[in-house]
Amino acid sequence: MQMDPEAFEALVVDELDRLPDEMVEGLENVVFVVEDHPENGEELFGLYEGLALTERGQYGMGELPDRIILYRHAHLAACENEDELRDEVHTTLVHEIAHFYGIDDEQLHELGWA
């Protein structure tokens, strides 16, 4: 599947807006970023860069924001149409937001969000 960067970013924003309020209300100091692919060449749909809420001690002003990155090329390569792409982006957003809340990959697999 092909989609230009602007259209993909708009789709990500739309899917982010569709997430339940309860999931996104607690997101503080987090930015969402779209990149073509990871710099290290790994095959990832997304990545959470930051310190999970469950691991934070004192957290205050001046902290750089956590980042949730979605990788465009991996999503497009895995999907045949926009409906599949929306589903995969949705799953990736839930997965990476879960890491922010301290849910690890093992728990996500058990919950069906891996």
C-alpha positions in Angstrom: 0.0 0.0 0.0 1.2 3.5 -0.6 0.3 6.8 1.1 2.2 10.0 1.3 3.5 11.2 4.6 0.9 14.0 5.1 -2.0 11.7 4.5 -0.5 9.0 6.8 0.0 11.6 9.5 -3.6 12.8 9.1 -4.8 9.2 9.4 -2.8 8.8 12.7 -4.3 12.0 14.1 -7.8 10.8 13.2 -7.2 7.4 14.9 -5.7 9.1 17.9 -8.9 11.2 18.1 -11.0 8.0 18.1 -9.3 6.5 21.1 -11.4 6.5 24.3 -11.0 9.6 26.5 -10.0 7.4 29.4 -7.0 6.2 27.5 -5.6 9.6 26.5 -6.6 11.8 29.4 -3.7 10.8 31.5 -1.1 11.4 28.8 1.1 14.2 30.1 4.1 15.5 28.4 3.9 13.1 25.5 4.3 13.9 21.8 3.2 11.7 18.9 5.6 11.5 16.0 5.4 9.9 12.6 8.7 8.8 11.0 9.3 6.7 7.9 11.3 4.0 9.6 13.5 3.4 12.7 17.1 4.8 12.4 18.5 1.4 13.4 16.7 -0.5 10.6 14.5 -2.6 12.9 11.1 -3.6 11.7 8.8 -1.8 14.1 5.3 -0.4 13.8 5.9 1.9 16.7 8.1 2.8 19.7 7.6 4.4 23.1 10.5 6.5 24.2 10.3 7.6 27.8 9.8 6.6 31.3 6.6 4.7 32.1 4.4 6.2 34.8 5.0 3.2 37.0 8.8 3.8 36.9 8.8 7.5 37.6 10.0 8.9 40.9 10.0 12.6 41.0 8.9 14.0 37.7 8.6 17.7 37.3 9.0 20.7 35.2 11.7 20.8 32.6 11.5 17.2 31.6 11.7 16.5 27.9 8.4 14.9 26.6 8.1 11.2 26.1 7.7 10.2 22.5 5.4 7.8 20.8 6.6 7.1 17.3 4.7 5.5 14.5 6.6 4.2 11.5 4.9 4.8 8.2 6.8 2.3 6.0 6.1 -0.7 8.3 2.4 0.1 8.5 2.1 0.5 4.7 4.0 -2.7 4.0 1.7 -4.7 6.3 -1.6 -3.4 5.0 -3.5 -3.8 1.7 -6.1 -1.1 2.1 -7.0 1.9 4.3 -9.3 -0.2 6.6 -6.4 -2.5 7.4 -4.1 0.5 7.9 -6.5 2.1 10.3 -6.8 -1.1 12.3 -3.0 -1.5 12.5 -2.4 2.2 13.4 -5.1 1.9 16.1 -3.5 -1.2 17.5 0.0 0.5 17.5 -1.4 3.5 19.3 -3.0 1.4 22.0 0.2 -0.7 22.3 2.5 2.3 22.7 0.2 4.2 25.0 0.0 1.1 27.2 3.8 1.3 27.6 3.4 4.9 28.8 1.1 3.5 31.5 3.7 0.7 32.4 2.1 -2.2 30.6 4.9 -4.4 29.2 4.9 -6.5 26.0 4.1 -9.7 27.8 0.9 -8.2 29.4 0.0 -6.7 26.0 0.3 -10.2 24.4 -2.0 -11.6 27.1 -4.5 -8.8 26.4 -4.4 -9.2 22.6 -2.7 -5.9 21.9 0.7 -7.1 20.7 
